[in-house]
Each structure stands twice: as C-alpha cells, then as structure tokens.
Amino acid sequence: MMLRGFTLLEIMVVMVLIGILSSLAVLSIGGGPRDRLAEEGRRLAALVELHQQEAILTGEVRGIQFDKQGYAILGLDEQGSWRSLDATNSLIRHALPEDIVLGLWVEDRPVRLERTDFPQVLLLNSGEATEFVAVFSLADDPSLDAPLYRVASDAMGRLTLQETVR
C-alpha cells in the first residue's frame, strides 16, 4: 500500500484559488458606511459637474430635482417646461439605497424633499448655480458622532465635498 500526499504545486494552486475567492468576497461586500456615504457624495458631485459643463456647452439650463428616494437631472425645453433629458438613465436619475438619507438646504434654508415638477437647484448656462448643500447620512444611525457626507455648491457653481459629523 502506497501513501500519497499532495505535492507542493497542488498546495500552491489551492492557496492561490483560496486567495482569489476571498478577495472577491471582500470586494463584493463593499466598504463600510463612511465609504458608501462618500461614494454617494462623489456621485452627486460628478453628476453636477458633468451637467454644469453640458449646460455651458449646449447653452441649455439644467436643474436638479431632489426627493426622498434620490435625485434627477432635468432640462428646460423651448416651451419653458422641465423635462427628463434624453441620456443614459444613470446619468440623469439616481435612486439612493434604502439605508441612506438625503438632507437638502437651498440658499441656507432647509427644503422638504417631496416630488415636484420643478427642480430645487438650477445649473445655469453661464456656469452659475443655485447655492445648495446636500448631506448624506445613514437612516439607522441617529447618534451625534454618526458619519455624514456633505456636497455643497456656491453661487459660482464651485463644488466642495467633505466628510463631517452632526
């Protein structure tokens, strides 16, 4: 009767496969709450910057319509009505994850996030914008040291992003 063990090569292959599978599992879990809030803030800032540039290049006024579930980019048509833009859906509308809450202040006043026909924030074709502050927070963390992520725009359309606390 002959005993057979594993060769060094077989052990190494198994170790590499375990390493690959565990790294995929870690990546699929995603980051922590701070990372997810920062990702939402960066996404909003990137969309605002993109549509500010498009407003300047096309000469069209754009707007951002916020509600409790997320936000959408709107365009002003020739008749003066706000409409959804013809573009890839991810570039004009974004739904927030259920555990992330959005707070909005426009020109230093809190805004109730209800669905309306008009945007709360304007992106003018001159590069100027409505002053706003959007704050992303976790729905299930009301503590005073809970992470928040803040996206703000001044009247000149300059954006700032920062992590903050209550």
N, C-alpha and C positions, 0 to 999 in steps of 0.2 A: 504494500500500500504506500502510495507516494503522496506526501503532503505538498500542497501547492499554495503559495502565498501570493500576494499582489506584488507586482513589480513597481519600481519607483515611478515609472512612466504612468502607469494606471492610477496611482495615488495622486500624482500631479494633475492629471486630467480631471479627476473628480474634484480636487481642490479648486481648480480654475472654474469649473462649472458651478460649484457652490458660491464662489466669489461673484460670478456674473449674476446668478439668480438673486443673491442677497442684495447686490447693488441695484438691481431692477426693482426689488421690493421696496427699498428705501426711497428710490426716486418716485415710485408710484404713490407712496404715502403723502408726499408733499412736505412743504415746510410747516413750521409752526404758525400760530396765529399772527405774530408780527409779520412774518413773510407774506401771508395771504393778504393782510391789510395793505402792506406795501405794494404788492402786486396789483391790487385794485386801484390804488392811488396812482401808480405809474401808468396803468392802462388808461385811466381817465385823462391824465396829463398828456399822454401821447395822442389820444383822440382829439383833445382840444387843440394841441399844436398842429396836427395834421389838418384839421378843418379851418383853423385860422389861416394857414398858408393857402388852402384851397379857396377860401373866401377872398383873399387878396388877389390870387391869380385869376380867378374867374369873375371877380367883381360882384359876386353874389353875397348877400348877407346870410349868415348861418345862425342857428340858435341851438341851445341845449335844453332839452325838456327832461327835467328830473321828476321821478316819482319814487314811491317806496320800494318798488321792485328793481329799479335801475335808472337808466337814462338813455336818451335817443338824440341824435343829431337831426335837425330839421333845416330845410331850405325855404327861403321866401320866394314864391313864384311871381310871375308878372302881374297877377291879379291882387297881390298883397296877401295871399293866404299861405299859411305854413303847411308844408308837406314833407313827407318822408323822402329822403334822397334815393336816387337810383344808384346803388352801390352794393358791394358785398355786405350782407347783413351784420357781420361782426364789426364793420367799420362805421355803422350808423346806429346800432342799437346794442345795448349790453344789459343783461339781466344779472343782478347781484346774487351771489349764493345766499341761501336762506339764513345762514348764521351771521351775515354781515349787514350792518345797518348804516344807512347814509343820512347825515345831517347836512343841511344847506343853509347858508347865510348869503343873502344878496344885498350888496351895499350896506353891510353891517346890520341887517335885520334878518331874523330867522324866517324861513319860508316853510309853510306847510306843504308837504310832499303829496299832493293829490294830482291825479291825471287831469291835465288841462289841454286846451287846443293851442296854447301859446307856450313858447319856451321861456324859462325864467332867466336865462343867460343869453346875451347876444354876442356874436362874433362878427364884428363889422368888417367890411372890405377894405377899410383903412388900416387894419391891424389892431384897432382898439377893441376892447371887450367890456362887458359888464363886470364890475368887481364882484367876485364871489369867493366863498370859502366852502369847500365840500370836505366833510370829515367822515371817515370810515371807522366804524367801531364794531366790536363783537356784540351780538344780540344777547348772549348769555353771560356777559361779564360786566356787571354794573359797578365794580369796585373802583375806588379812586385812583389806583395805580394801573388800571386797565390800559392796554395799548390803544392808541388812536393814530390814524394816518391822515394828514391834512394836505389838501391841494388847494391852493389859493391863486387867484389872478387879480392883478391890479387893473386900473382903467386903461393902461397902455398895452394890456394883453400879456404881460410878463407873468409866467407861472413860477410858483415856488412849491416844493414838496418837502414835507418833513414829518418825522415820527414825533409824537407828543403824548402827553398823558392828560387826564381830565383836570 
